[in-house]
Amino acid sequence: MASITIRNLSDQIKERLRRQAARHGISLEAYARQILQQASSAETPGPLDLVALAQTYFGAEGGVDLPLPARGSKREPVDFEP
């Protein structure tokens, strides 16, 4: 089995982990293994699906109909004649 060393871990964090391990009735090492096992086996979220998210909020079931403004130009055409 592999082993790792964690450097620069504060005494406060180590003591909190030791207390939590004692509450669970296991050693600090076993508790750290459990934490690492849970963290490494946690499912990583996939990429955000913006289309599905937009359909959830603005789709046919609960969509929003916004009025479209009239199309047209507010500027006068440019006259290049001298």
N, C-alpha and C positions, 0 to 999 in steps of 0.2 A: 504494500500500500504506500501511497505517496504521503508526504508530510509537508507542511508549510510553516513558515515562521512569519509572524506579524510584528513588525518593528514599529516603534513609536506609538504604541497603544497606551493611552493615558491610564493611570492607576484607577481613576474613577470609573472608566468604562469597564475595565477588567473586573472591578469589584461589583459593579451592577450586574454584569454577566454571571459572575460567580453566584450572586444571590438568586438570580433568576433560575440558574441551574439547580441550586439547592431546593428552591420551591418546587421544581419538577422532579426532584429526587434523583438527579443524575449529576455526573461530574461536569466540570467546566468544559473539558475537552469534548465530551459527548454532546453537550449543549451546543458548542461551537460547530460540531459536525452537523447537528440537526439544522442549525441556521443556514449553513453553507449548502446543505442538501436541498432545503426548501428554496433558497434563492436561486440555485442553479437549475432546479427543475420547474421553476415558475414559467408559465407560458409568456413569451414575449409578445406584446401586441404587434399586429401587422401594421402596414401603412394605413394611414387615414383615408377612408373612401369618401371623398368629398361629394361624389354624385349621390351615394346612398344617404349621406347626411342631409344634403339639400332636399332629396325626395322625402325624407322623414318630415322636414319642417315645411316644405313648400310644394309637396307632391299633390296628386289629385285628391287624396283623402283630406288633407287639411291645408290646401294651397291658398295662396293669396293672389288675387287678381288686381293688378295695379293699372290705372288708366295710362294709356300711352299718350304722350304729348303730340300735338300736331307737328308734322314735319315741314320744314321750310327754312329758308335762309333769312336771317335777320340783318344781313349785310347787303349793302348795295353792290352790284357788280362793278368791278374795277374797269375804268375807262382808260385805255392806253393811248388814245388819240391825243395829239398835241393841241 
